[in-house]
């Protein structure tokens, strides 16, 4: 994606890698989160649902279209700004950040990056303004990390496409109005035989399946989807037939940077919960924060969180500059997601028995963090991506390529 309007006229400061942080934007999102999310996040987690009035408020503030140009109803902000948005939302409630990230980074951005002018004009204004939400359907029961192994098929029937198959672990599936769906269009062609389609969620051939009850991010609803004789017009394919998997990998690069920002926000929220608890909890006549062993843990939490945030900002800046590589995106997501695991675990431990109780913020961050090392690229897959880029770069630099 080309660098877009940033809207950074006031309160901006220069970052170490050349990006700019819009402090006014950060403050706007922080106040939104503290007012509209923090007081209710625990209740949403118990109810396993995000309320409609939250979606309306997110829409009214433009948070569903922050990175898209104003001509499509977006805010025209940078990916750095978008990372700051997700970080602040995740500090308050990771499930809310996940809803925004899935809608924006995956579904909407796929249409923006690879859709025709007609597809962009038909869908992006409604997606960017939150009139409809989007979901992105790649994963299947037998095809997670190995996306090329999907079995959902789409075949031509005259002037239509007919899709049959199923998808699993789809965020926003029950509240979406539009669905980007991947299907095999040329059997036996492997990664070159997969195409991406735009499917209206009211299509009678798209059937919502079972809701999948997750350990964490409970307010973000996850479903199976079935496609049974799902008929689409010929212009529903995004780009050209056979380009779907290559498109997906490009979209996932941006998605991994966004998921890194979400993970950093989760880590920071867990860290701040541990700081607050350690400052008022007393044992043996002293605050927990006065014990060197607790101080050491708090410091370690701060270091990994800050390091992950700097990697994430650098990757977001490269996205804006059009220079982001899969290895850089994977590195940011790996560092941030594993920081979320590390920090949330330490936070729960510092809370002791209270942290093990349902309803405690530390317990919720601990549960929510598990998705960070699974969604949009497991840690194992990310290490493979990073290793491939490191080795390729080393080979080229030594004149062996």
C-alpha positions in Angstrom: 0.0 0.0 0.0 1.2 3.5 -0.7 1.9 5.8 2.2 -1.4 7.6 2.9 -2.4 10.9 4.4 -1.4 10.8 8.1 -3.4 13.7 9.5 -0.4 14.4 11.8 -0.5 18.2 12.0 -0.3 18.6 15.7 1.3 16.8 18.6 3.6 14.7 16.4 7.0 13.5 17.5 9.7 11.9 15.4 10.3 8.2 16.1 13.8 6.5 16.1 13.3 4.9 12.7 11.9 7.9 10.9 8.2 7.4 11.6 6.1 10.0 13.4 3.9 9.4 16.4 0.8 11.5 16.5 0.4 12.1 20.2 -3.0 13.8 19.7 -4.3 10.7 18.0 -2.9 8.4 20.7 -4.6 10.6 23.4 -7.9 10.5 21.5 -7.8 6.7 21.3 -6.7 6.4 25.0 -9.6 8.5 26.2 -12.0 6.5 24.0 -10.7 3.3 25.5 -10.9 4.5 29.1 -14.4 5.8 28.7 -16.1 3.3 26.4 -14.1 0.0 27.0 -12.3 -0.3 30.3 -15.4 -0.2 32.6 -17.2 -2.9 30.6 -14.5 -5.2 29.2 -14.8 -7.8 32.0 -18.6 -7.9 31.6 -18.2 -8.4 27.8 -15.8 -11.2 28.5 -18.3 -12.9 30.8 -21.1 -12.4 28.3 -18.9 -13.6 25.4 -20.1 -10.8 23.2 -19.3 -7.2 22.2 -22.4 -5.0 22.3 -23.8 -3.1 19.3 -23.4 0.2 21.0 -19.6 -0.3 21.1 -19.6 -1.1 17.4 -21.5 2.1 16.8 -19.0 4.2 18.8 -16.1 2.6 17.0 -17.8 3.5 13.7 -18.5 7.1 14.8 -14.8 7.6 15.6 -13.7 6.2 12.2 -11.7 3.4 13.8 -12.9 0.8 11.3 -11.4 2.8 8.4 -8.4 4.5 9.9 -5.9 3.5 7.1 -8.1 4.0 4.1 -8.2 7.1 2.0 -10.8 9.7 2.6 -12.3 9.1 -0.8 -13.5 5.7 0.5 -14.7 7.2 3.8 -11.6 6.4 5.8 -9.4 8.7 7.9 -6.4 8.5 5.6 -4.0 7.7 8.5 -0.7 5.8 8.4 -0.1 2.3 9.4 1.9 3.7 12.3 -1.2 5.4 13.5 -3.2 2.2 13.0 -0.6 0.3 15.2 -1.1 3.0 17.9 -4.9 2.5 17.7 -4.7 -1.2 18.1 -2.2 -1.0 20.9 -4.5 1.4 22.9 -7.6 -0.7 22.3 -5.8 -3.9 23.3 -4.6 -2.4 26.5 -8.3 -1.9 27.4 -9.7 -5.1 25.8 -7.8 -7.4 23.4 -11.1 -8.8 22.0 -12.2 -5.3 20.9 -8.8 -4.8 19.2 -9.1 -8.2 17.5 -12.5 -7.2 16.0 -11.1 -4.0 14.6 -7.9 -5.8 13.4 -9.7 -8.6 11.6 -12.1 -6.2 9.9 -9.4 -3.7 8.8 -6.2 -5.6 8.2 -7.7 -8.7 6.5 -11.0 -8.2 4.9 -11.1 -4.5 4.1 -7.4 -4.2 3.3 -7.6 -7.2 1.0 -10.3 -5.5 -1.1 -8.4 -2.2 -1.0 -5.1 -3.7 -2.1 -6.3 -6.1 -4.8 -9.9 -5.3 -5.6 -11.0 -3.7 -8.8 -12.2 -0.1 -8.8 -15.7 -1.4 -8.9 -15.2 -3.6 -5.9 -13.5 -0.9 -3.9 -16.3 1.6 -4.7 -19.0 -1.0 -3.9 -17.6 -2.2 -0.5 -14.9 0.1 0.9 -17.0 3.1 1.8 -19.3 0.9 3.8 -16.5 -1.0 5.4 -14.4 2.0 6.3 -17.3 3.8 7.9 -18.5 0.7 9.8 -21.8 0.5 8.0 -20.9 -3.2 7.5 -18.2 -5.3 9.1 -15.9 -7.7 7.3 -14.4 -11.2 7.9 -11.7 -13.1 6.1 -12.0 -16.8 5.5 -8.8 -18.7 4.7 -8.4 -21.3 7.5 -10.0 -24.7 7.3 -10.1 -27.8 9.6 -7.2 -29.3 7.7 -5.5 -26.2 6.5 -4.1 -23.8 9.1 -0.5 -22.9 8.7 -0.4 -24.8 5.4 -2.8 -22.5 3.6 -2.2 -24.1 0.2 -3.9 -27.2 1.5 -7.4 -25.7 1.5 -10.1 -27.9 0.0 -13.0 -25.4 -0.5 -13.6 -25.3 -4.2 -15.1 -22.8 -6.6 -15.9 -23.8 -10.2 -17.4 -21.9 -13.1 -20.9 -22.5 -14.1 -21.7 -20.3 -17.1 -21.4 -16.7 -15.9 -21.3 -17.7 -12.2 -18.9 -19.2 -9.7 -20.2 -22.0 -7.4 -18.4 -22.4 -4.0 -18.6 -25.5 -1.9 -16.6 -26.2 1.3 -16.1 -24.9 4.8 -14.0 -22.5 6.9 -13.0 -22.6 10.5 -11.8 -20.1 13.2 -13.4 -17.1 11.4 -13.5 -13.9 13.5 -16.4 -11.6 13.0 -18.3 -14.2 11.0 -21.6 -13.7 12.7 -21.6 -9.9 12.5 -20.0 -9.4 9.1 -21.8 -8.0 6.0 -19.0 -9.0 3.6 -16.7 -12.0 3.5 -13.4 -12.5 1.6 -13.3 -16.2 0.9 -10.5 -18.4 -0.5 -11.2 -21.4 -2.7 -9.4 -23.7 -5.1 -10.3 -22.8 -8.7 -7.7 -25.0 -10.5 -7.4 -28.4 -8.7 -3.9 -29.8 -8.7 -2.2 -26.4 -9.3 -1.2 -26.0 -5.7 -0.6 -22.4 -4.6 -1.3 -21.1 -8.1 -4.8 -22.7 -8.1 -6.3 -20.6 -5.3 -8.5 -17.6 -5.8 -10.1 -15.0 -3.5 -13.8 -14.0 -3.7 -16.0 -11.4 -2.3 -19.1 -13.0 -0.8 -22.0 -11.0 0.6 -22.9 -12.5 4.0 -26.6 -12.6 3.1 -25.9 -15.0 0.2 -28.1 -18.0 1.0 -25.2 -20.3 0.1 -23.1 -19.0 3.0 -24.3 -20.7 6.1 -23.1 -19.8 9.6 -22.0 -22.9 11.5 -21.2 -23.6 15.1 -19.8 -20.9 17.3 -16.4 -22.0 18.6 -16.0 -21.3 22.3 -12.4 -20.1 22.9 -10.2 -19.9 26.0 -9.5 -16.2 25.6 -10.8 -13.3 23.5 -14.2 -14.6 24.5 -16.1 -11.4 23.5 -14.7 -11.8 19.9 -17.0 -14.4 18.4 -15.4 -17.2 16.3 -17.4 -19.4 14.0 -17.3 -22.1 11.4 -18.8 -21.2 8.0 -20.2 -23.5 5.3 -20.6 -22.8 1.6 -23.2 -25.0 0.0 -23.9 -24.2 -3.6 -23.0 -20.6 -2.9 -23.5 -18.8 -6.2 -21.5 -15.7 -7.1 -21.4 -13.4 -10.1 -18.4 -13.7 -12.4 -17.0 -10.4 -11.1 -16.8 -11.6 -7.5 -13.2 -12.9 -7.9 -10.6 -10.5 -6.5 -7.9 -9.7 -9.0 -7.3 -12.7 -11.3 -8.1 -16.3 -10.7 -5.2 -18.2 -9.3 -3.7 -15.1 -7.5 -5.5 -15.7 -4.2 -2.7 -17.2 -2.1 -0.2 -14.7 -3.2 -2.7 -12.0 -2.3 -3.2 -13.6 1.1 0.5 -13.6 1.9 0.7 -9.9 1.2 -2.3 -9.2 3.3 -0.9 -11.3 6.1 2.3 -9.3 6.2 0.3 -6.2 7.1 -2.0 -8.3 9.4 1.0 -9.6 11.3 2.2 -6.0 12.0 -1.3 -5.2 13.2 -1.4 -8.3 15.4 2.0 -7.3 16.8 0.5 -4.0 17.9 -2.4 -5.8 19.5 0.0 -8.1 21.3 2.0 -5.2 22.6 -1.1 -3.5 23.9 -2.1 -6.7 25.7 1.4 -7.0 27.2 1.3 -3.4 28.3 -2.1 -3.8 29.9 -0.9 -6.8 31.8 2.3 -5.0 32.9 0.3 -2.0 34.2 -2.0 -4.3 36.1 1.0 -5.9 37.8 2.6 -2.5 38.6 -0.6 -1.3 40.2 -1.1 -4.5 42.2 2.5 -4.6 43.4 2.3 -1.1 44.7 -0.7 -1.6 47.0 -0.4 -5.3 47.9 1.6 -5.9 51.1 3.3 -9.0 52.5 5.7 -9.2 55.4 5.0 -5.6 56.2 6.2 -4.3 52.8 4.7 -3.6 49.4 5.4 -6.3 46.8 7.0 -3.5 44.7 9.7 -3.2 47.4 11.0 -6.7 47.0 13.9 -7.0 44.6 12.6 -10.2 43.1 9.4 -8.5 42.1 11.2 -5.4 40.8 13.3 -7.7 38.6 10.2 -9.2 37.1 8.6 -5.8 36.5 11.8 -4.6 34.8 11.9 -7.7 32.5 8.3 -7.2 31.6 9.0 -3.5 30.7 12.0 -4.4 28.6 10.3 -7.1 26.4 7.2 -4.9 25.9 9.2 -1.9 24.9 11.5 -3.9 22.6 8.5 -5.5 20.9 6.8 -2.1 20.4 9.9 -0.6 18.7 10.0 -3.6 16.4 6.3 -3.1 15.6 6.7 0.6 15.0 9.6 0.0 12.7 7.6 -2.6 10.7 4.6 -0.3 10.5 6.8 2.5 9.2 8.2 0.1 6.5 4.7 -0.8 5.6 3.9 2.9 5.1 7.1 3.3 3.0 6.2 0.3 0.8 9.4 -1.6 1.9 8.0 -4.1 4.4 9.3 -7.6 3.9 7.7 -10.9 5.2 10.7 -11.4 7.6 10.3 -8.0 9.2 6.6 -8.4 9.7 7.2 -11.9 11.1 9.9 -10.6 13.5 7.6 -7.9 14.9 4.7 -10.3 15.4 7.0 -13.0 16.9 8.6 -10.6 19.4 5.2 -9.0 20.3 3.2 -12.2 20.6 5.8 -13.9 22.8 6.1 -10.7 24.9 2.3 -11.0 25.5 2.7 -14.5 26.7 5.7 -13.7 28.9 4.3 -10.5 30.5 0.8 -11.9 31.0 2.2 -15.0 32.8 4.4 -12.9 35.0 1.5 -10.5 35.8 -0.7 -13.4 36.9 2.1 -14.8 39.0 2.7 -11.4 40.7 -1.0 -11.3 41.5 -0.7 -14.7 43.2 -3.9 -16.4 44.2 -5.9 -13.3 43.3 -4.6 -13.5 39.8 -5.9 -17.0 39.5 -9.5 -15.9 40.2 -12.0 -15.4 37.3 -12.6 -11.7 36.7 -9.2 -10.5 37.7 -7.6 -8.5 34.9 -4.4 -10.5 35.1 -6.4 -13.7 34.5 -8.1 -12.3 31.5 -4.9 -11.0 29.9 -3.3 -14.4 30.5 -6.2 -16.2 28.7 -6.3 -13.7 25.9 -2.6 -13.8 25.2 -2.7 -17.4 24.0 -4.2 -16.4 20.7 -1.3 -14.0 20.0 1.1 -16.9 19.4 -1.4 -18.8 17.2 -3.4 -16.3 15.1 -2.1 -15.0 11.8 1.0 -17.1 12.0 2.2 -19.4 14.8 5.6 -18.7 16.4 7.0 -21.8 14.6 5.8 -20.6 11.2 7.1 -17.0 11.9 10.6 -18.4 12.7 10.6 -20.2 9.4 9.8 -17.0 7.6 12.5 -15.1 9.4 15.1 -17.8 8.9 14.3 -17.9 5.2 14.8 -14.1 4.8 18.0 -14.1 7.0 19.6 -16.9 4.9 18.5 -15.4 1.6 20.0 -12.0 2.6 23.2 -13.6 3.8 23.5 -15.6 0.6 23.0 -12.5 -1.6 25.4 -10.4 0.5 28.1 -13.0 0.0 27.6 -13.2 -3.8 26.3 -16.7 -3.7 22.9 -16.0 -5.1 
